[in-house]
Amino acid sequence: MNPTGFLLLNLALAFYAVGIIWAHEIDIFRSCAGVGNPDARLTSTLSSLDRAGRRVRVTAVALMVTVASTRAQEPTRISLSGEVRGASGAHTVRVALWSEAGFLEKPVEEVHFDAGRATRYTFLVPRGRWAISAYEDRNENGVLDMGLFGPREPNGFWRQFRGRHKPHFDEVAMPVDHDIADANIVLR
């Protein structure tokens, strides 16, 4: 069962339990209006209230444990890692993580690898849609240089893009809902 379904099931059970307790308490107060010995009614009512109070405490604790266990099952950050392939090894390789909000303007996170170094990267991200780009910075200026017909330096995305226009986020983004170790990028 997925965590969301587990949480919804437990919330439904908690509301059911609270409803039963409230119904029981209403019966207690109705019984107070009956005829008979006032001391017996009071003792019976206090005893019933004590049982209802215990049920409320048990229900509250069960609800807190349910929410805590559901949150423990859902990782807050997901590991998104891969390797940049196709670099010459003679220049710095730059890798950027993109969200839709700042796509191709301001990366969420950026890493670079000096010439000749291994190009394995890892980003820790929340669930969602993410794009990863990389390029080999041949002139070491820290910017992907553009020409008349597109980039002049080897570049690529995690989700391959072969269009003749500036990519849109939806064309290169991938859904991320679990750890991914093979988000590899091939430079072209």
PyMOL CGO cylinders between C-alpha atoms (Angstrom):
from pymol import cmd
from pymol.cgo import CYLINDER

trace = [
    CYLINDER, 0.00, 0.00, 0.00, 1.38, 3.42, -0.84, 0.3, 1, 1, 1, 1, 1, 1,
    CYLINDER, 1.38, 3.42, -0.84, 1.94, 5.99, 1.95, 0.3, 1, 1, 1, 1, 1, 1,
    CYLINDER, 1.94, 5.99, 1.95, -0.93, 8.23, 0.85, 0.3, 1, 1, 1, 1, 1, 1,
    CYLINDER, -0.93, 8.23, 0.85, -3.42, 5.37, 0.89, 0.3, 1, 1, 1, 1, 1, 1,
    CYLINDER, -3.42, 5.37, 0.89, -2.11, 4.24, 4.27, 0.3, 1, 1, 1, 1, 1, 1,
    CYLINDER, -2.11, 4.24, 4.27, -2.56, 7.74, 5.70, 0.3, 1, 1, 1, 1, 1, 1,
    CYLINDER, -2.56, 7.74, 5.70, -6.10, 8.09, 4.29, 0.3, 1, 1, 1, 1, 1, 1,
    CYLINDER, -6.10, 8.09, 4.29, -7.13, 4.71, 5.68, 0.3, 1, 1, 1, 1, 1, 1,
    CYLINDER, -7.13, 4.71, 5.68, -5.80, 5.58, 9.12, 0.3, 1, 1, 1, 1, 1, 1,
    CYLINDER, -5.80, 5.58, 9.12, -7.45, 9.00, 9.10, 0.3, 1, 1, 1, 1, 1, 1,
    CYLINDER, -7.45, 9.00, 9.10, -10.76, 7.37, 8.19, 0.3, 1, 1, 1, 1, 1, 1,
    CYLINDER, -10.76, 7.37, 8.19, -10.37, 4.91, 11.08, 0.3, 1, 1, 1, 1, 1, 1,
    CYLINDER, -10.37, 4.91, 11.08, -9.49, 7.75, 13.46, 0.3, 1, 1, 1, 1, 1, 1,
    CYLINDER, -9.49, 7.75, 13.46, -12.59, 9.74, 12.47, 0.3, 1, 1, 1, 1, 1, 1,
    CYLINDER, -12.59, 9.74, 12.47, -14.71, 6.60, 12.87, 0.3, 1, 1, 1, 1, 1, 1,
    CYLINDER, -14.71, 6.60, 12.87, -13.30, 6.07, 16.38, 0.3, 1, 1, 1, 1, 1, 1,
    CYLINDER, -13.30, 6.07, 16.38, -13.91, 9.70, 17.36, 0.3, 1, 1, 1, 1, 1, 1,
    CYLINDER, -13.91, 9.70, 17.36, -17.48, 9.42, 16.07, 0.3, 1, 1, 1, 1, 1, 1,
    CYLINDER, -17.48, 9.42, 16.07, -18.10, 6.35, 18.22, 0.3, 1, 1, 1, 1, 1, 1,
    CYLINDER, -18.10, 6.35, 18.22, -16.72, 8.16, 21.29, 0.3, 1, 1, 1, 1, 1, 1,
    CYLINDER, -16.72, 8.16, 21.29, -18.94, 11.19, 20.67, 0.3, 1, 1, 1, 1, 1, 1,
    CYLINDER, -18.94, 11.19, 20.67, -21.98, 8.97, 20.21, 0.3, 1, 1, 1, 1, 1, 1,
    CYLINDER, -21.98, 8.97, 20.21, -21.14, 7.23, 23.50, 0.3, 1, 1, 1, 1, 1, 1,
    CYLINDER, -21.14, 7.23, 23.50, -20.82, 10.56, 25.30, 0.3, 1, 1, 1, 1, 1, 1,
    CYLINDER, -20.82, 10.56, 25.30, -24.22, 11.68, 23.98, 0.3, 1, 1, 1, 1, 1, 1,
    CYLINDER, -24.22, 11.68, 23.98, -25.74, 8.49, 25.41, 0.3, 1, 1, 1, 1, 1, 1,
    CYLINDER, -25.74, 8.49, 25.41, -24.10, 9.27, 28.76, 0.3, 1, 1, 1, 1, 1, 1,
    CYLINDER, -24.10, 9.27, 28.76, -25.65, 12.71, 28.94, 0.3, 1, 1, 1, 1, 1, 1,
    CYLINDER, -25.65, 12.71, 28.94, -29.06, 11.34, 27.90, 0.3, 1, 1, 1, 1, 1, 1,
    CYLINDER, -29.06, 11.34, 27.90, -28.89, 8.83, 30.75, 0.3, 1, 1, 1, 1, 1, 1,
    CYLINDER, -28.89, 8.83, 30.75, -28.39, 11.70, 33.22, 0.3, 1, 1, 1, 1, 1, 1,
    CYLINDER, -28.39, 11.70, 33.22, -31.92, 12.88, 32.50, 0.3, 1, 1, 1, 1, 1, 1,
    CYLINDER, -31.92, 12.88, 32.50, -33.42, 9.58, 33.70, 0.3, 1, 1, 1, 1, 1, 1,
    CYLINDER, -33.42, 9.58, 33.70, -35.29, 8.97, 36.93, 0.3, 1, 1, 1, 1, 1, 1,
    CYLINDER, -35.29, 8.97, 36.93, -33.82, 7.32, 39.98, 0.3, 1, 1, 1, 1, 1, 1,
    CYLINDER, -33.82, 7.32, 39.98, -31.28, 7.84, 42.66, 0.3, 1, 1, 1, 1, 1, 1,
    CYLINDER, -31.28, 7.84, 42.66, -29.27, 11.02, 41.86, 0.3, 1, 1, 1, 1, 1, 1,
    CYLINDER, -29.27, 11.02, 41.86, -26.13, 9.61, 43.49, 0.3, 1, 1, 1, 1, 1, 1,
    CYLINDER, -26.13, 9.61, 43.49, -26.30, 6.44, 41.38, 0.3, 1, 1, 1, 1, 1, 1,
    CYLINDER, -26.30, 6.44, 41.38, -26.79, 8.50, 38.22, 0.3, 1, 1, 1, 1, 1, 1,
    CYLINDER, -26.79, 8.50, 38.22, -23.80, 10.68, 39.12, 0.3, 1, 1, 1, 1, 1, 1,
    CYLINDER, -23.80, 10.68, 39.12, -21.56, 7.67, 39.83, 0.3, 1, 1, 1, 1, 1, 1,
    CYLINDER, -21.56, 7.67, 39.83, -22.63, 5.97, 36.60, 0.3, 1, 1, 1, 1, 1, 1,
    CYLINDER, -22.63, 5.97, 36.60, -22.07, 9.17, 34.61, 0.3, 1, 1, 1, 1, 1, 1,
    CYLINDER, -22.07, 9.17, 34.61, -18.59, 9.77, 36.09, 0.3, 1, 1, 1, 1, 1, 1,
    CYLINDER, -18.59, 9.77, 36.09, -17.61, 6.17, 35.39, 0.3, 1, 1, 1, 1, 1, 1,
    CYLINDER, -17.61, 6.17, 35.39, -18.80, 6.46, 31.79, 0.3, 1, 1, 1, 1, 1, 1,
    CYLINDER, -18.80, 6.46, 31.79, -16.98, 9.79, 31.34, 0.3, 1, 1, 1, 1, 1, 1,
    CYLINDER, -16.98, 9.79, 31.34, -13.78, 8.21, 32.63, 0.3, 1, 1, 1, 1, 1, 1,
    CYLINDER, -13.78, 8.21, 32.63, -14.08, 5.37, 30.08, 0.3, 1, 1, 1, 1, 1, 1,
    CYLINDER, -14.08, 5.37, 30.08, -14.81, 7.87, 27.29, 0.3, 1, 1, 1, 1, 1, 1,
    CYLINDER, -14.81, 7.87, 27.29, -11.82, 9.98, 28.33, 0.3, 1, 1, 1, 1, 1, 1,
    CYLINDER, -11.82, 9.98, 28.33, -9.56, 6.93, 28.11, 0.3, 1, 1, 1, 1, 1, 1,
    CYLINDER, -9.56, 6.93, 28.11, -10.92, 6.18, 24.64, 0.3, 1, 1, 1, 1, 1, 1,
    CYLINDER, -10.92, 6.18, 24.64, -10.23, 9.74, 23.50, 0.3, 1, 1, 1, 1, 1, 1,
    CYLINDER, -10.23, 9.74, 23.50, -6.65, 9.53, 24.78, 0.3, 1, 1, 1, 1, 1, 1,
    CYLINDER, -6.65, 9.53, 24.78, -6.08, 6.15, 23.11, 0.3, 1, 1, 1, 1, 1, 1,
    CYLINDER, -6.08, 6.15, 23.11, -7.54, 7.46, 19.83, 0.3, 1, 1, 1, 1, 1, 1,
    CYLINDER, -7.54, 7.46, 19.83, -5.36, 10.58, 19.96, 0.3, 1, 1, 1, 1, 1, 1,
    CYLINDER, -5.36, 10.58, 19.96, -2.21, 8.53, 20.58, 0.3, 1, 1, 1, 1, 1, 1,
    CYLINDER, -2.21, 8.53, 20.58, -3.12, 6.12, 17.76, 0.3, 1, 1, 1, 1, 1, 1,
    CYLINDER, -3.12, 6.12, 17.76, -3.66, 9.03, 15.38, 0.3, 1, 1, 1, 1, 1, 1,
    CYLINDER, -3.66, 9.03, 15.38, -0.29, 10.59, 16.30, 0.3, 1, 1, 1, 1, 1, 1,
    CYLINDER, -0.29, 10.59, 16.30, 1.51, 7.27, 15.79, 0.3, 1, 1, 1, 1, 1, 1,
    CYLINDER, 1.51, 7.27, 15.79, -0.18, 6.81, 12.42, 0.3, 1, 1, 1, 1, 1, 1,
    CYLINDER, -0.18, 6.81, 12.42, 0.84, 10.23, 11.16, 0.3, 1, 1, 1, 1, 1, 1,
    CYLINDER, 0.84, 10.23, 11.16, 4.39, 9.80, 12.47, 0.3, 1, 1, 1, 1, 1, 1,
    CYLINDER, 4.39, 9.80, 12.47, 4.78, 6.36, 10.88, 0.3, 1, 1, 1, 1, 1, 1,
    CYLINDER, 4.78, 6.36, 10.88, 3.44, 7.62, 7.55, 0.3, 1, 1, 1, 1, 1, 1,
    CYLINDER, 3.44, 7.62, 7.55, 5.89, 10.52, 7.54, 0.3, 1, 1, 1, 1, 1, 1,
    CYLINDER, 5.89, 10.52, 7.54, 8.71, 8.12, 8.43, 0.3, 1, 1, 1, 1, 1, 1,
    CYLINDER, 8.71, 8.12, 8.43, 7.86, 6.04, 5.36, 0.3, 1, 1, 1, 1, 1, 1,
    CYLINDER, 7.86, 6.04, 5.36, 8.09, 8.99, 2.98, 0.3, 1, 1, 1, 1, 1, 1,
    CYLINDER, 8.09, 8.99, 2.98, 11.63, 10.23, 2.38, 0.3, 1, 1, 1, 1, 1, 1,
    CYLINDER, 11.63, 10.23, 2.38, 11.89, 13.99, 2.44, 0.3, 1, 1, 1, 1, 1, 1,
    CYLINDER, 11.89, 13.99, 2.44, 14.69, 13.95, -0.13, 0.3, 1, 1, 1, 1, 1, 1,
    CYLINDER, 14.69, 13.95, -0.13, 15.28, 11.63, -3.04, 0.3, 1, 1, 1, 1, 1, 1,
    CYLINDER, 15.28, 11.63, -3.04, 18.73, 10.86, -4.43, 0.3, 1, 1, 1, 1, 1, 1,
    CYLINDER, 18.73, 10.86, -4.43, 19.05, 11.72, -8.12, 0.3, 1, 1, 1, 1, 1, 1,
    CYLINDER, 19.05, 11.72, -8.12, 22.46, 10.73, -9.46, 0.3, 1, 1, 1, 1, 1, 1,
    CYLINDER, 22.46, 10.73, -9.46, 24.16, 9.91, -12.71, 0.3, 1, 1, 1, 1, 1, 1,
    CYLINDER, 24.16, 9.91, -12.71, 27.24, 10.33, -14.83, 0.3, 1, 1, 1, 1, 1, 1,
    CYLINDER, 27.24, 10.33, -14.83, 28.15, 12.71, -17.65, 0.3, 1, 1, 1, 1, 1, 1,
    CYLINDER, 28.15, 12.71, -17.65, 29.42, 10.78, -20.67, 0.3, 1, 1, 1, 1, 1, 1,
    CYLINDER, 29.42, 10.78, -20.67, 31.07, 11.99, -23.86, 0.3, 1, 1, 1, 1, 1, 1,
    CYLINDER, 31.07, 11.99, -23.86, 33.32, 14.67, -22.33, 0.3, 1, 1, 1, 1, 1, 1,
    CYLINDER, 33.32, 14.67, -22.33, 36.88, 14.95, -23.67, 0.3, 1, 1, 1, 1, 1, 1,
    CYLINDER, 36.88, 14.95, -23.67, 38.39, 15.11, -20.19, 0.3, 1, 1, 1, 1, 1, 1,
    CYLINDER, 38.39, 15.11, -20.19, 40.39, 18.20, -21.18, 0.3, 1, 1, 1, 1, 1, 1,
    CYLINDER, 40.39, 18.20, -21.18, 37.91, 20.79, -19.87, 0.3, 1, 1, 1, 1, 1, 1,
    CYLINDER, 37.91, 20.79, -19.87, 35.62, 21.51, -16.91, 0.3, 1, 1, 1, 1, 1, 1,
    CYLINDER, 35.62, 21.51, -16.91, 32.21, 19.80, -17.02, 0.3, 1, 1, 1, 1, 1, 1,
    CYLINDER, 32.21, 19.80, -17.02, 29.29, 21.69, -15.48, 0.3, 1, 1, 1, 1, 1, 1,
    CYLINDER, 29.29, 21.69, -15.48, 26.05, 20.02, -14.37, 0.3, 1, 1, 1, 1, 1, 1,
    CYLINDER, 26.05, 20.02, -14.37, 22.88, 21.91, -13.36, 0.3, 1, 1, 1, 1, 1, 1,
    CYLINDER, 22.88, 21.91, -13.36, 19.63, 20.83, -11.70, 0.3, 1, 1, 1, 1, 1, 1,
    CYLINDER, 19.63, 20.83, -11.70, 16.54, 22.70, -12.95, 0.3, 1, 1, 1, 1, 1, 1,
    CYLINDER, 16.54, 22.70, -12.95, 13.01, 23.20, -11.69, 0.3, 1, 1, 1, 1, 1, 1,
    CYLINDER, 13.01, 23.20, -11.69, 10.26, 24.55, -13.89, 0.3, 1, 1, 1, 1, 1, 1,
    CYLINDER, 10.26, 24.55, -13.89, 10.24, 27.92, -12.09, 0.3, 1, 1, 1, 1, 1, 1,
    CYLINDER, 10.24, 27.92, -12.09, 13.75, 29.01, -13.09, 0.3, 1, 1, 1, 1, 1, 1,
    CYLINDER, 13.75, 29.01, -13.09, 14.39, 26.77, -16.07, 0.3, 1, 1, 1, 1, 1, 1,
    CYLINDER, 14.39, 26.77, -16.07, 17.47, 27.86, -18.07, 0.3, 1, 1, 1, 1, 1, 1,
    CYLINDER, 17.47, 27.86, -18.07, 17.69, 31.07, -16.02, 0.3, 1, 1, 1, 1, 1, 1,
    CYLINDER, 17.69, 31.07, -16.02, 18.64, 30.09, -12.48, 0.3, 1, 1, 1, 1, 1, 1,
    CYLINDER, 18.64, 30.09, -12.48, 19.49, 26.48, -11.62, 0.3, 1, 1, 1, 1, 1, 1,
    CYLINDER, 19.49, 26.48, -11.62, 18.35, 25.02, -8.31, 0.3, 1, 1, 1, 1, 1, 1,
    CYLINDER, 18.35, 25.02, -8.31, 21.83, 23.54, -7.83, 0.3, 1, 1, 1, 1, 1, 1,
    CYLINDER, 21.83, 23.54, -7.83, 25.01, 23.40, -9.86, 0.3, 1, 1, 1, 1, 1, 1,
    CYLINDER, 25.01, 23.40, -9.86, 28.19, 21.32, -9.66, 0.3, 1, 1, 1, 1, 1, 1,
    CYLINDER, 28.19, 21.32, -9.66, 31.35, 21.32, -11.75, 0.3, 1, 1, 1, 1, 1, 1,
    CYLINDER, 31.35, 21.32, -11.75, 34.10, 18.79, -12.33, 0.3, 1, 1, 1, 1, 1, 1,
    CYLINDER, 34.10, 18.79, -12.33, 37.63, 19.85, -13.14, 0.3, 1, 1, 1, 1, 1, 1,
    CYLINDER, 37.63, 19.85, -13.14, 39.33, 18.53, -16.28, 0.3, 1, 1, 1, 1, 1, 1,
    CYLINDER, 39.33, 18.53, -16.28, 40.19, 14.85, -16.09, 0.3, 1, 1, 1, 1, 1, 1,
    CYLINDER, 40.19, 14.85, -16.09, 38.04, 14.15, -13.00, 0.3, 1, 1, 1, 1, 1, 1,
    CYLINDER, 38.04, 14.15, -13.00, 35.20, 11.63, -12.74, 0.3, 1, 1, 1, 1, 1, 1,
    CYLINDER, 35.20, 11.63, -12.74, 31.88, 13.22, -13.65, 0.3, 1, 1, 1, 1, 1, 1,
    CYLINDER, 31.88, 13.22, -13.65, 29.50, 11.38, -11.28, 0.3, 1, 1, 1, 1, 1, 1,
    CYLINDER, 29.50, 11.38, -11.28, 26.99, 13.74, -9.66, 0.3, 1, 1, 1, 1, 1, 1,
    CYLINDER, 26.99, 13.74, -9.66, 24.27, 13.43, -7.01, 0.3, 1, 1, 1, 1, 1, 1,
    CYLINDER, 24.27, 13.43, -7.01, 21.44, 15.82, -6.18, 0.3, 1, 1, 1, 1, 1, 1,
    CYLINDER, 21.44, 15.82, -6.18, 19.02, 15.42, -3.26, 0.3, 1, 1, 1, 1, 1, 1,
    CYLINDER, 19.02, 15.42, -3.26, 15.57, 16.58, -4.36, 0.3, 1, 1, 1, 1, 1, 1,
    CYLINDER, 15.57, 16.58, -4.36, 11.95, 16.40, -3.18, 0.3, 1, 1, 1, 1, 1, 1,
    CYLINDER, 11.95, 16.40, -3.18, 9.44, 14.47, -5.28, 0.3, 1, 1, 1, 1, 1, 1,
    CYLINDER, 9.44, 14.47, -5.28, 8.49, 16.26, -8.47, 0.3, 1, 1, 1, 1, 1, 1,
    CYLINDER, 8.49, 16.26, -8.47, 9.61, 16.95, -12.04, 0.3, 1, 1, 1, 1, 1, 1,
    CYLINDER, 9.61, 16.95, -12.04, 13.26, 17.80, -12.55, 0.3, 1, 1, 1, 1, 1, 1,
    CYLINDER, 13.26, 17.80, -12.55, 15.59, 18.48, -15.46, 0.3, 1, 1, 1, 1, 1, 1,
    CYLINDER, 15.59, 18.48, -15.46, 19.37, 18.06, -15.42, 0.3, 1, 1, 1, 1, 1, 1,
    CYLINDER, 19.37, 18.06, -15.42, 21.69, 19.57, -17.98, 0.3, 1, 1, 1, 1, 1, 1,
    CYLINDER, 21.69, 19.57, -17.98, 25.44, 19.35, -18.52, 0.3, 1, 1, 1, 1, 1, 1,
    CYLINDER, 25.44, 19.35, -18.52, 28.02, 20.88, -20.82, 0.3, 1, 1, 1, 1, 1, 1,
    CYLINDER, 28.02, 20.88, -20.82, 31.77, 20.79, -21.36, 0.3, 1, 1, 1, 1, 1, 1,
    CYLINDER, 31.77, 20.79, -21.36, 33.13, 24.30, -20.86, 0.3, 1, 1, 1, 1, 1, 1,
    CYLINDER, 33.13, 24.30, -20.86, 35.78, 24.32, -23.60, 0.3, 1, 1, 1, 1, 1, 1,
    CYLINDER, 35.78, 24.32, -23.60, 36.82, 27.95, -23.10, 0.3, 1, 1, 1, 1, 1, 1,
    CYLINDER, 36.82, 27.95, -23.10, 36.50, 27.78, -19.26, 0.3, 1, 1, 1, 1, 1, 1,
    CYLINDER, 36.50, 27.78, -19.26, 34.28, 30.88, -19.04, 0.3, 1, 1, 1, 1, 1, 1,
    CYLINDER, 34.28, 30.88, -19.04, 31.55, 29.25, -16.87, 0.3, 1, 1, 1, 1, 1, 1,
    CYLINDER, 31.55, 29.25, -16.87, 28.83, 29.81, -19.50, 0.3, 1, 1, 1, 1, 1, 1,
    CYLINDER, 28.83, 29.81, -19.50, 27.38, 27.60, -22.22, 0.3, 1, 1, 1, 1, 1, 1,
    CYLINDER, 27.38, 27.60, -22.22, 28.39, 29.57, -25.31, 0.3, 1, 1, 1, 1, 1, 1,
    CYLINDER, 28.39, 29.57, -25.31, 25.69, 29.98, -27.93, 0.3, 1, 1, 1, 1, 1, 1,
    CYLINDER, 25.69, 29.98, -27.93, 26.10, 30.36, -31.67, 0.3, 1, 1, 1, 1, 1, 1,
    CYLINDER, 26.10, 30.36, -31.67, 23.70, 31.24, -34.43, 0.3, 1, 1, 1, 1, 1, 1,
    CYLINDER, 23.70, 31.24, -34.43, 22.31, 27.68, -34.64, 0.3, 1, 1, 1, 1, 1, 1,
    CYLINDER, 22.31, 27.68, -34.64, 22.53, 26.66, -30.96, 0.3, 1, 1, 1, 1, 1, 1,
    CYLINDER, 22.53, 26.66, -30.96, 25.20, 25.82, -28.40, 0.3, 1, 1, 1, 1, 1, 1,
    CYLINDER, 25.20, 25.82, -28.40, 28.85, 25.82, -29.51, 0.3, 1, 1, 1, 1, 1, 1,
    CYLINDER, 28.85, 25.82, -29.51, 30.01, 23.52, -26.71, 0.3, 1, 1, 1, 1, 1, 1,
    CYLINDER, 30.01, 23.52, -26.71, 29.14, 19.84, -26.15, 0.3, 1, 1, 1, 1, 1, 1,
    CYLINDER, 29.14, 19.84, -26.15, 25.98, 19.67, -24.04, 0.3, 1, 1, 1, 1, 1, 1,
    CYLINDER, 25.98, 19.67, -24.04, 23.07, 17.45, -23.14, 0.3, 1, 1, 1, 1, 1, 1,
    CYLINDER, 23.07, 17.45, -23.14, 20.12, 16.77, -20.85, 0.3, 1, 1, 1, 1, 1, 1,
    CYLINDER, 20.12, 16.77, -20.85, 19.18, 13.81, -18.70, 0.3, 1, 1, 1, 1, 1, 1,
    CYLINDER, 19.18, 13.81, -18.70, 16.12, 13.33, -20.92, 0.3, 1, 1, 1, 1, 1, 1,
    CYLINDER, 16.12, 13.33, -20.92, 17.60, 13.60, -24.39, 0.3, 1, 1, 1, 1, 1, 1,
    CYLINDER, 17.60, 13.60, -24.39, 16.63, 16.61, -26.44, 0.3, 1, 1, 1, 1, 1, 1,
    CYLINDER, 16.63, 16.61, -26.44, 17.21, 16.82, -30.18, 0.3, 1, 1, 1, 1, 1, 1,
    CYLINDER, 17.21, 16.82, -30.18, 15.11, 19.83, -31.16, 0.3, 1, 1, 1, 1, 1, 1,
    CYLINDER, 15.11, 19.83, -31.16, 16.37, 22.78, -33.16, 0.3, 1, 1, 1, 1, 1, 1,
    CYLINDER, 16.37, 22.78, -33.16, 15.01, 25.30, -30.66, 0.3, 1, 1, 1, 1, 1, 1,
    CYLINDER, 15.01, 25.30, -30.66, 15.70, 26.28, -27.07, 0.3, 1, 1, 1, 1, 1, 1,
    CYLINDER, 15.70, 26.28, -27.07, 14.21, 23.43, -25.02, 0.3, 1, 1, 1, 1, 1, 1,
    CYLINDER, 14.21, 23.43, -25.02, 11.08, 23.87, -22.93, 0.3, 1, 1, 1, 1, 1, 1,
    CYLINDER, 11.08, 23.87, -22.93, 11.03, 22.39, -19.43, 0.3, 1, 1, 1, 1, 1, 1,
    CYLINDER, 11.03, 22.39, -19.43, 8.43, 19.73, -20.34, 0.3, 1, 1, 1, 1, 1, 1,
    CYLINDER, 8.43, 19.73, -20.34, 10.65, 18.49, -23.18, 0.3, 1, 1, 1, 1, 1, 1,
    CYLINDER, 10.65, 18.49, -23.18, 13.59, 17.65, -20.90, 0.3, 1, 1, 1, 1, 1, 1,
    CYLINDER, 13.59, 17.65, -20.90, 12.07, 17.12, -17.43, 0.3, 1, 1, 1, 1, 1, 1,
    CYLINDER, 12.07, 17.12, -17.43, 11.46, 13.73, -15.85, 0.3, 1, 1, 1, 1, 1, 1,
    CYLINDER, 11.46, 13.73, -15.85, 9.22, 12.75, -12.92, 0.3, 1, 1, 1, 1, 1, 1,
    CYLINDER, 9.22, 12.75, -12.92, 11.19, 11.82, -9.79, 0.3, 1, 1, 1, 1, 1, 1,
    CYLINDER, 11.19, 11.82, -9.79, 9.38, 9.85, -7.09, 0.3, 1, 1, 1, 1, 1, 1,
    CYLINDER, 9.38, 9.85, -7.09, 12.09, 7.42, -5.97, 0.3, 1, 1, 1, 1, 1, 1,
    CYLINDER, 12.09, 7.42, -5.97, 15.91, 7.25, -5.83, 0.3, 1, 1, 1, 1, 1, 1,
    CYLINDER, 15.91, 7.25, -5.83, 17.45, 7.22, -9.30, 0.3, 1, 1, 1, 1, 1, 1,
    CYLINDER, 17.45, 7.22, -9.30, 21.08, 6.17, -9.81, 0.3, 1, 1, 1, 1, 1, 1,
    CYLINDER, 21.08, 6.17, -9.81, 21.24, 6.20, -13.62, 0.3, 1, 1, 1, 1, 1, 1,
    CYLINDER, 21.24, 6.20, -13.62, 20.28, 9.76, -14.59, 0.3, 1, 1, 1, 1, 1, 1,
    CYLINDER, 20.28, 9.76, -14.59, 23.09, 9.76, -17.13, 0.3, 1, 1, 1, 1, 1, 1,
    CYLINDER, 23.09, 9.76, -17.13, 23.76, 12.57, -19.59, 0.3, 1, 1, 1, 1, 1, 1,
    CYLINDER, 23.76, 12.57, -19.59, 25.46, 12.11, -22.96, 0.3, 1, 1, 1, 1, 1, 1,
    CYLINDER, 25.46, 12.11, -22.96, 27.20, 15.22, -24.32, 0.3, 1, 1, 1, 1, 1, 1,
    CYLINDER, 27.20, 15.22, -24.32, 26.82, 15.90, -28.06, 0.3, 1, 1, 1, 1, 1, 1,
]
cmd.load_cgo(trace, "trace")
